[in-house]
Amino acid sequence: ALKNATENRVPHRAAADMGRSHSREIRVEYRPDPQTVKELQEIRSQLLFLQEENEASRKALEDQACAAEQRLQEELQRERNNVQKAKLEKFLKMTRDYPIPPFMQNYINEVSEDAEADAARGRFVNIGFLGDSGTGKSSLIKVILKHFGVDLPPDRCPK
């Protein structure tokens, strides 16, 4: 592979020659060394091989990461199912021994068999405040409601 290079040059002349235009053309032919060409081709083929190997390794790592993520999700789902099963067994045993009276059923969080539905359902916690008259039970409830930004209608606020 021969490469031709042409170059136009205007030589610098003394001030007296500035009015005249002098130019000359230089032609240079490059003949690469066959050994250098061969080495360059080998380096290019090695680079291609390394790029393909790198891509294959990256793909294998991505596949491994996806498989690990899938196994993790499956393990988490199994663990959720086991926890849900234990909660359901405990709830059923408790309600078998101590049935929930009908008037309290709206205030009890039951455990369902479906773990997803059970996790998505809102939970409530019932708290009782005990104390003598004038000890600040209602005031405490009002402060807690105010802290969490709950505005109740006047008829539902503690007195």
Phi, psi and omega in degrees: 000111179262138178245129178257136176233128176244142184219128176263129180231143172246114182288152176281129180243170177291166183302330181291328183272001188297333181288334183265149181260121177241130174215155176215153183253133179244129180243126182236130176251133178253129176240104182293151178289129181301326178295318180294319178298316180297316178298319179297318178296320177296318179296319178297317180293322176296318178298316177300314179300315180295323177295317178295318178296318178298316179297318179296319179295318179298317179297318179297319178295320177298317178297318179296319180295318178296317180295319179295319178297319178297315179297321179297315179297320178295318179295318177298319179295319177298318180295317177301316180297319179295317178296317179297319179297317179295318178297318180295316179299317180297317180295316180296321178295318180295316181285339175288317180283324182228085182299146180280125179294147183304323182290344180258355186298332178288343185254000183254133175274107178277157178257123179267168180284333181275115183295321181294314180294323180293321180289327182282340184286141178292141180253147177235148177239126178265128181236136177249138176249123180245146177167165179292164178298135176083011182268357174101022180297309180295321179297320178298316180297317179298318179295319179297314179298317179296319180301320182269006175073029180267121177252108179265150173297152184305327181288344180256353180285146175293146182261000000 
